[in-house]
Amino acid sequence: MCGTCGCSSGALITVLAPDRPVPAWLGGGHPGRAHDHGPHEHGAHDHGPHEHEQGPGGQDAGHAQIPDASGAGRTVQLQQKVLAKNDDLAQANRQWLRDRGILAINLMSSPGSGKTTLLERTTRELAGRMSISVIEGDQETALDAKRIQAAGSPVVQINTGVGCHLDADMVAQGLRGLDPPSGSIVVIENVGNLVCPALFDLGEEAKVVLASVTEGADKPLKYPHMFRQADLVLLNKTDLLPYVDFDVRQYMSDLRRAAPDAMLLQLSVTTGDGMQGWYDWLRRRVPPPHD
């Protein structure tokens, strides 16, 4: 277990895909090479404490304050980047996806912003035009995965237990379960959390942050690392703007400070306003199918 944020090696992975049998290996153990459709072979999920860009009190990344017997702090230089293993697996995922012409998107947000509802509507409205499958990350239950399956997308549920994010190893296993076709989209719905998911490369081609007006306009300044990672920021629930205290202009200004290169789209998944901009963004990025 990771001491920094509590992520655990006990992830449970379940395939929910219409007309596709659940691979036997998902019931226990990893597939043999003859059955391996995924980016790489995996051993046990194993990583050390998370490496943050800046530690408590502004200390540099790669250092940790560890109290000695006298109670005083001493700085210990970390000799190896603790996320190196995850980064290597993420790069293997990325290459596997590119080789097959598959667009992978890491969708991140706080709980309740509307990620699953966004994917439900996207799946239904793009049916027959785009092939979309989903890797669904939650600490417990398959509630969201069942909603996405009912909307028509193949989905793999990853339950992280006490873990607060997905990592590249979990995603690789999810890709093996989905076996997505060339020219399709895989959306990785990360665990609802505005901190740790931003630290872990999953092998995605783009990061999308979904925010909602009901959360308040201060999120880009309070969680700058999350927004700094974003290629696209979706501001959801704009139909509720007349009823909440949310300054859109201030939000846009703060977002430009935190993430000057991120694109912003405003939408309401409930009413459908602005959804076409999201669909156009996806369409521009889907690679052509490989022969």
C-alpha positions in Angstrom: 0.0 0.0 0.0 1.3 3.5 -0.8 1.8 5.5 2.3 1.2 8.9 0.5 -2.3 8.5 -0.7 -3.4 5.0 0.3 -3.4 3.3 -3.1 -3.6 -0.5 -2.9 -2.5 -3.4 -4.9 -5.9 -5.1 -4.5 -7.6 -3.8 -7.6 -10.6 -6.0 -8.8 -11.2 -5.9 -12.6 -14.5 -7.0 -14.2 -15.5 -7.0 -17.8 -19.1 -5.8 -18.6 -19.3 -6.0 -22.4 -22.4 -7.0 -24.4 -22.0 -10.3 -26.4 -18.4 -10.8 -25.2 -17.6 -13.6 -22.7 -15.6 -12.7 -19.6 -12.0 -14.0 -20.1 -11.2 -16.7 -17.7 -8.1 -15.0 -16.5 -10.1 -12.2 -14.9 -11.2 -14.7 -12.4 -7.7 -15.1 -11.1 -4.2 -14.5 -12.3 -2.9 -13.0 -15.5 -3.3 -14.4 -19.0 -0.6 -16.5 -20.6 1.3 -15.2 -23.6 -1.0 -17.0 -26.1 -4.0 -15.1 -24.7 -2.3 -11.8 -24.1 -4.0 -9.0 -26.1 -2.7 -6.2 -23.9 0.3 -3.9 -24.0 2.6 -5.9 -21.8 3.0 -8.6 -19.3 2.4 -7.6 -15.7 3.8 -8.8 -12.4 2.3 -7.8 -9.1 1.1 -4.2 -8.8 3.9 -2.6 -7.0 5.0 0.9 -6.5 6.4 3.1 -3.8 5.2 6.3 -2.4 4.0 8.9 -4.9 6.4 11.5 -6.1 4.8 14.9 -5.9 6.2 17.9 -7.7 6.4 19.7 -4.4 6.2 18.3 -1.0 4.7 19.8 2.2 6.2 23.2 3.0 7.5 23.6 -0.6 10.3 21.0 -0.4 11.6 19.8 -3.7 10.3 16.7 -5.4 12.6 13.7 -4.7 13.1 14.5 -1.1 11.1 13.5 2.0 11.2 14.8 5.6 11.7 11.8 7.9 11.8 12.4 11.6 14.8 10.8 13.4 14.8 9.3 16.9 15.3 12.8 18.4 12.2 14.1 16.6 14.2 16.4 14.4 13.6 16.2 10.6 16.3 15.0 8.3 16.1 15.1 4.5 16.6 11.9 2.7 17.4 12.0 -1.0 15.3 9.6 -3.0 17.7 7.8 -5.3 15.2 6.6 -7.8 12.1 8.2 -9.3 9.3 6.4 -7.5 7.0 6.7 -10.5 9.5 5.2 -13.0 7.8 1.8 -13.1 4.4 3.4 -13.8 5.9 5.7 -16.5 7.5 2.7 -18.2 4.2 0.8 -18.2 2.3 3.9 -19.4 4.6 4.3 -22.3 4.0 0.6 -23.3 0.3 1.3 -23.1 0.7 4.4 -25.3 2.7 2.6 -27.9 0.2 -0.4 -28.0 -2.7 2.1 -28.5 -0.9 4.0 -31.2 0.1 0.8 -33.0 -3.5 -0.1 -33.2 -4.9 3.3 -34.1 -6.9 3.8 -30.8 -7.5 7.1 -29.1 -7.3 6.9 -25.3 -8.6 9.7 -23.1 -8.0 10.0 -19.3 -11.2 11.6 -18.0 -10.7 13.1 -14.5 -12.9 15.1 -12.1 -14.1 15.4 -8.5 -17.0 13.1 -7.5 -20.4 14.2 -8.8 -19.2 16.4 -11.7 -21.0 14.3 -14.2 -18.3 12.0 -15.8 -20.6 9.0 -16.1 -23.6 11.0 -17.3 -21.3 12.5 -19.9 -20.2 9.1 -21.1 -23.8 7.8 -21.2 -25.0 10.6 -23.4 -21.9 10.5 -25.6 -22.3 6.7 -26.1 -26.0 7.0 -27.1 -25.6 10.1 -29.4 -22.5 8.8 -31.2 -23.8 5.3 -31.7 -23.0 4.2 -35.2 -20.6 7.1 -35.8 -17.9 6.3 -33.3 -16.9 3.2 -31.4 -16.4 4.0 -27.7 -15.4 1.7 -24.9 -14.8 2.6 -21.3 -12.4 1.7 -18.5 -14.4 2.6 -15.4 -12.5 3.3 -12.2 -14.2 3.4 -8.8 -13.2 2.4 -5.3 -16.2 0.1 -4.9 -19.3 -1.1 -6.8 -20.0 -1.5 -10.5 -22.9 1.0 -10.5 -21.3 3.4 -13.0 -20.1 0.6 -15.3 -23.6 -0.8 -15.5 -25.0 2.6 -16.5 -22.4 2.8 -19.3 -23.0 -0.7 -20.4 -26.8 0.0 -20.6 -26.0 3.0 -22.8 -24.3 0.7 -25.3 -20.5 0.8 -24.5 -18.3 -2.2 -23.7 -16.9 -1.4 -20.3 -14.3 -2.8 -17.9 -14.9 -2.0 -14.2 -11.8 -1.5 -12.0 -12.4 -1.3 -8.3 -9.4 0.1 -6.5 -10.5 -0.6 -3.0 -8.8 2.1 -0.8 -6.9 3.3 -3.8 -7.7 6.9 -5.0 -6.6 6.6 -8.6 -6.0 4.3 -11.6 -2.4 3.5 -12.7 -0.9 2.2 -15.9 -0.8 -1.4 -14.8 -4.6 -1.4 -14.1 -5.3 0.3 -17.4 -3.2 -2.3 -19.3 -5.3 -5.1 -17.8 -8.4 -3.2 -18.7 -7.3 -2.8 -22.3 -6.7 -6.6 -22.4 -10.3 -7.1 -21.2 -11.8 -4.7 -23.7 -9.6 -5.6 -26.7 -10.8 -2.3 -28.4 -10.9 -2.2 -32.2 -8.7 0.0 -34.4 -10.1 3.4 -35.1 -12.0 3.5 -31.8 -12.0 5.6 -28.6 -11.2 4.3 -25.1 -12.3 6.6 -22.3 -10.6 6.0 -19.0 -13.0 7.3 -16.3 -10.6 7.8 -13.4 -11.5 7.7 -9.7 -13.3 10.9 -8.6 -10.4 12.9 -7.1 -8.7 16.2 -8.1 -5.3 15.3 -6.7 -3.7 11.8 -7.3 -5.1 11.0 -10.7 -3.1 13.9 -12.1 0.2 12.4 -11.0 -0.1 9.1 -12.9 0.4 8.7 -16.6 -1.8 5.9 -17.9 -0.7 5.9 -21.5 -3.5 8.2 -22.7 -3.2 10.5 -25.7 -5.2 13.3 -24.0 -6.3 14.3 -20.5 -9.7 15.8 -20.0 -10.8 17.5 -16.8 -14.6 17.8 -16.2 -15.7 20.4 -13.7 -19.2 21.6 -12.8 -20.6 25.0 -11.8 -22.0 23.5 -8.6 -18.5 22.9 -7.3 -17.5 26.5 -7.2 -15.3 28.6 -9.4 -12.1 28.3 -7.3 -11.0 24.8 -8.5 -8.3 25.8 -11.0 -6.5 27.8 -8.3 -7.0 25.2 -5.6 -6.0 22.2 -7.7 -3.6 23.7 -10.3 -1.7 20.5 -11.0 -4.8 18.8 -12.1 -5.8 21.6 -14.5 -2.2 22.1 -15.6 -2.3 18.5 -17.0 -5.5 19.1 -19.0 -5.6 19.2 -22.8 -9.3 20.0 -22.5 -11.5 21.3 -19.6 -15.2 20.7 -19.8 -17.3 23.0 -17.6 -20.6 21.1 -17.0 -24.0 21.9 -15.6 -24.1 25.3 -17.2 -27.9 25.1 -17.1 -27.7 25.7 -13.4 -25.7 29.0 -13.7 -28.8 31.1 -12.8 -29.1 29.3 -9.5 -25.6 29.1 -8.2 -22.9 31.6 -7.3 -20.4 31.0 -10.1 -18.4 33.7 -12.0 -17.7 32.3 -15.4 -15.3 35.1 -16.4 -13.3 34.7 -13.2 -13.2 30.9 -13.8 -11.9 31.4 -17.3 -9.2 33.9 -16.0 -8.1 31.5 -13.3 -8.0 28.6 -15.7 -5.8 30.6 -18.1 -3.4 31.2 -15.1 -3.3 27.6 -14.1 -3.4 26.0 -17.6 -2.7 28.5 -20.3 -2.7 25.8 -23.0 -5.9 24.0 -22.0 -9.0 24.4 -24.2 -12.3 25.2 -22.4 -15.7 24.1 -23.5 -18.9 24.9 -21.6 -21.8 22.4 -21.8 -24.7 20.9 -20.0 -24.9 17.1 -20.3 -28.5 17.2 -19.0 -29.9 19.6 -21.7 -27.3 18.8 -24.4 -26.2 22.4 -24.8 -22.6 22.5 -25.9 -22.2 18.8 -26.4 -21.5 19.2 -30.2 -18.3 20.9 -29.3 -17.2 17.9 -27.3 -18.1 15.5 -30.1 -16.2 17.6 -32.6 -13.2 17.6 -30.3 -13.3 13.8 -30.2 -13.8 13.4 -33.9 -10.8 15.5 -34.7 -8.6 13.2 -32.7 -9.8 9.7 -33.6 -7.1 8.1 -35.7 -8.1 6.2 -38.9 -8.5 2.4 -38.5 -5.3 0.4 -39.2 -5.5 -2.4 -41.7 
